[in-house]
Amino acid sequence: MRFDTQQPKPLSDYREFLPPAQLADRFRCFWTQTITGSRGVYEHRVLPDACIDIVWQAGEAPHVAGPDTGPVLAELAPGRVIVGARFRPGRAPDFLGVAAHELRDAQPELAGIWGEAAARRLRESGVTGSVEGMVGVLQDEIEARVGFARDGHARRAALAWARGRASLEQLGAELHLGDRQLRRRVEERFGYGPAVLRRVLRLQRLLALGARHDGSLADLALAAGYADQAHMTRECQRLAGLSPVRLVAEWLPTPPSRK
């Protein structure tokens, strides 16, 4: 008799929860991820979302995950414990002290941005491996810097434009910027030029709508802001590496919980 000795594949326990009130205007969420299982690797796909994250994996140096222009695939072994804090679009540059385009498609160590002292406080906190402990230490480090962060009218206006509430010409007039200055300002704050920012936010809108859409793919494409279904398919392949059907089925957004 032959027995199947194959072990279960690793699973990911990924959770998002709302930031404390004093950070809510700057951060979209805090998040945790633990990989369970006994063998193999879990393939984690990260999609462009116009956000920048501070990421801390147990046993490793914390780093910053910049705004991506395409899908990022990571292989995570069982036992991995990761916590992170996700900035709202356009809010990271003031908080981190570095332009978003300098972080595009990059993952520099936090020590190179906030200094070795901040990174050392996380590494030597004694909570490595404890999800709750790591989140608490990361939150404390972030809260200590709240007074240094600023908001800006340019960020809010650019988001309004990217979500289809104004034309690029209206945005430039509102900010009193010429075309080249406008594009540079948007890239400094979001990491993308205006055209890519709109594409990325449209992909995120597709994901949000797909979670509750029960019509055809053509209807979903129009609702998300694509010209037609073929346009949606091309964009999903370019930004996510998946077809719309697989994307909606496998990558529905997880609403932040209250912890």
For each residue, the residues with C-beta under 8 A, 3 or more apart:
1:
2:
3:
4:
5:
6:
7: 37 38 39 40
8: 11 37 38
9: 37 40 42
10: 35 36 37 39 40 41 42 76 77 78
11: 8 35 36 37 42
12: 33 34 35 36 42 44 76
13: 32 33 34 35 36
14: 31 32 33 254
15: 31 32 33 254 257
16: 29 30 31 86 254 255 256 257
17: 29 30 31 256 257 258 259
18: 24 29 30 256 257 258 259
19: 23 24 26 27 28 29 30 85 139
20: 23 24 139 143
21: 24
22: 143 146
23: 19 20 26 27 139 142 143 146
24: 18 19 20 21 27
25: 88 91 151
26: 19 23 87 88 91 95 146 149
27: 19 23 24 30 85 86 87 88 91 142
28: 19 51 86 87 88 256
29: 16 17 18 19 85 86 256
30: 16 17 18 19 27 83 84 85 86 135 138 139
31: 14 15 16 17 83 84 85 86
32: 13 14 15 81 82 83 84 131 135
33: 12 13 14 15 44 76 80 81 82 83 84
34: 12 13 80 81 82 131
35: 10 11 12 13 42 76 77 78 79 80
36: 10 11 12 13 78
37: 7 8 9 10 11 40 42 78
38: 7 8 78
39: 7 10 78
40: 7 9 10 37 78
41: 10 75 76 77
42: 9 10 11 12 35 37 75 76 77 78
43: 73 74 75 76
44: 12 33 73 74 75 76
45: 71 72 73 240 241 251
46: 65 68 71 72 73 74
47: 68 71 203 207 239 240 251
48: 67 68 69 70 71 200 203 239 240
49: 67 68 89 200 203 204
50: 67 89 90 190 191 192 197 200 201 204
51: 28 67 86 87 88 89 92
52: 64 65 66 67 86 87 92 96 100 103 191
53: 64 65 84 85 86 87
54: 62 63 64 65 84 85 110 138 142
55: 62 63 64 65 82 83 84 107
56: 60 62 63 82 83 84 110 122 134 138
57: 60 62 80 81 82
58: 80 81 82 128 129 134
59: 128 129
60: 56 57
61: 109 110 111 119 123
62: 54 55 56 57 109 110 111 119 122 123 138
63: 54 55 56 107 108 109 110
64: 52 53 54 55 96 103 107 108 109 110 113
65: 46 52 53 54 55 68 84 107
66: 52 100 102 103 104 105 106 107 108 191
67: 48 49 50 51 52 100 103 104 105 190 191 192 200
68: 46 47 48 49 65 71 72 104 105
69: 48 104 105 192 196 239
70: 48 105 238 239 241
71: 45 46 47 48 68 239 240 241 242
72: 45 46 68
73: 43 44 45 46
74: 43 44 46
75: 41 42 43 44
76: 10 12 33 35 41 42 43 44 80 82
77: 10 35 41 42 80
78: 10 35 36 37 38 39 40 42
79: 35
80: 33 34 35 57 58 76 77
81: 32 33 34 57 58 129 130 131 134
82: 32 33 34 55 56 57 58 76
83: 30 31 32 33 55 56 131 134 135 138
84: 30 31 32 33 53 54 55 56 65 138
85: 19 27 29 30 31 53 54 138 139 142
86: 16 27 28 29 30 31 51 52 53
87: 26 27 28 51 52 53 91 92 95
88: 25 26 27 28 51 91
89: 49 50 51 155 159 190 201
90: 50 93 100 155 158 159 189 190
91: 25 26 27 87 88 94 95 149 151 155
92: 51 52 87 95 96 100 103
93: 90 96 97 98 99 100 188 189
94: 91 97 148 149 150 151 152
95: 26 87 91 92 145 148 149
96: 52 64 92 93 103 113 114
97: 93 94 113 114 148
98: 93 102 103 113
99: 93 102 103 187 188 189
100: 52 66 67 90 92 93 103 104 187 188 189 190 191
101: 104 187 188 191 192
102: 66 98 99 106
103: 52 64 66 67 92 96 98 99 100 106 108 191
104: 66 67 68 69 100 101 191 192
105: 66 67 68 69 70
106: 66 102 103
107: 55 63 64 65 66
108: 63 64 66 103 112 113
109: 61 62 63 64 112 113 119
110: 54 56 61 62 63 64 113 114 118 119 122
111: 61 62 114 115 116 118 119 120
112: 108 109
113: 64 96 97 98 108 109 110
114: 96 97 110 111 118 119
115: 111 118 119
116: 111 119 120
117: 120 121
118: 110 111 114 115 121 122 141
119: 61 62 109 110 111 114 115 116 122 123
120: 111 116 117 123 124
121: 117 118 124 125 137 141
122: 56 62 110 118 119 125 134 137 138 141
123: 61 62 119 120 128
124: 120 121
125: 121 122 128 133 134 137
126: 133
127: 130 133 134 136 137
128: 58 59 123 125 134
129: 58 59 81 134
130: 81 127 133 134
131: 32 34 81 83 134 135
132: 135 136
133: 125 126 127 130 136 137
134: 56 58 81 83 122 125 127 128 129 130 131 137 138
135: 30 32 83 131 132 138 139
136: 127 132 133 139 140
137: 121 122 125 127 133 134 140 141
138: 30 54 56 62 83 84 85 122 134 135 141 142
139: 19 20 23 30 85 135 136 142 143
140: 136 137 143 144
141: 118 121 122 137 138 144 145
142: 23 27 54 85 138 139 145 146
143: 20 22 23 139 140 146
144: 140 141
145: 95 141 142 148 149
146: 22 23 26 142 143 149
147:
148: 94 95 97 145
149: 26 91 94 95 145 146
150: 94
151: 25 91 94 155 156
152: 94 155 156 189
153: 156 157 175
154: 157 158 175 185 189
155: 89 90 91 151 152 158 159 189
156: 151 152 153 159 160
157: 153 154 160 161 166 171 174 175
158: 90 154 155 161 162 171 185 186 189 190 194 197
159: 89 90 155 156 162 163 201
160: 156 157 163 165 166 171
161: 157 158 164 165 166 167 168 170 171 194 198
162: 158 159 194 197 198 201
163: 159 160 201 205
164: 161 198 225
165: 160 161
166: 157 160 161 170 171 174
167: 161 170 171
168: 161 171 172 179 182 194
169: 172 173
170: 161 166 167 173 174
171: 157 158 160 161 166 167 168 174 175 182
172: 168 169 175 176 177 178 179 182
173: 169 170 176
174: 157 166 170 171
175: 153 154 157 171 172 182 185
176: 172 173
177: 172 181 182 185
178: 172 181 182
179: 168 172 182 183
180: 183 184
181: 177 178 184 185
182: 168 171 172 175 177 178 179 185 186 194
183: 179 180 186 187 193 194
184: 180 181 187 188
185: 154 158 175 177 181 182 188 189
186: 158 182 183 189 190 192 193 194 197
187: 99 100 101 183 184 190 191 192 193
188: 93 99 100 101 184 185
189: 90 93 99 100 152 154 155 158 185 186
190: 50 67 89 90 100 158 186 187 197
191: 50 52 66 67 100 101 103 104 187
192: 50 67 69 101 104 186 187 195 196 197 200
193: 183 186 187 196 197
194: 158 161 162 168 182 183 186 197 198
195: 192 198 199
196: 69 192 193 199 200
197: 50 158 162 186 190 192 193 194 200 201
198: 161 162 164 194 195 201 202
199: 195 196 202 203 235 239
200: 48 49 50 67 192 196 197 203 204 239
201: 50 89 159 162 163 197 198 204 205
202: 198 199 205 206 224 225 226 235
203: 47 48 49 199 200 206 207 235 236 239 240
204: 49 50 200 201 207 208
205: 163 201 202 208 209 224 225
206: 202 203 209 210 220 224 226 232 236 244 247 248
207: 47 203 204 210 211 247 248 251 252 253
208: 204 205 211 253
209: 205 206 212 213 220 223 224
210: 206 207 213 220 244 247 248 252
211: 207 208 248 252 253
212: 209
213: 209 210 219 220 223 248
214:
215: 219 220
216: 219 220
217: 220 221 229 232 244 245
218: 221 222 228 229
219: 213 215 216 222 223
220: 206 209 210 213 215 216 217 223 224 232 244 248
221: 217 218 224 226 227 228 229 231 232 244
222: 218 219 225 226 228
223: 209 213 219 220
224: 202 205 206 209 220 221 232
225: 164 202 205 222
226: 202 206 221 222 229 231 232 235
227: 221 231
228: 218 221 222 231 232
229: 217 218 221 226 232 233 244
230: 233 234
231: 221 226 227 228 234 235
232: 206 217 220 221 224 226 228 229 235 236 244
233: 229 230 236 237 243 244
234: 230 231 237 238
235: 199 202 203 226 231 232 238 239
236: 203 206 232 233 239 240 242 243 244 247
237: 233 234 240 241 242 243
238: 70 234 235
239: 47 48 69 70 71 199 200 203 235 236
240: 45 47 48 71 203 236 237 247 251
241: 45 70 71 237
242: 71 236 237 246 247 250 251
243: 233 236 237 246 247
244: 206 210 217 220 221 229 232 233 236 247 248
245: 217 248 249
246: 242 243 249 250
247: 206 207 210 236 240 242 243 244 250 251
248: 206 207 210 211 213 220 244 245 251 252
249: 245 246 252
250: 242 246 247
251: 45 47 207 240 242 247 248
252: 207 210 211 248 249
253: 207 208 211
254: 14 15 16
255: 16
256: 16 17 18 28 29
257: 15 16 17 18
258: 17 18
259: 17 18
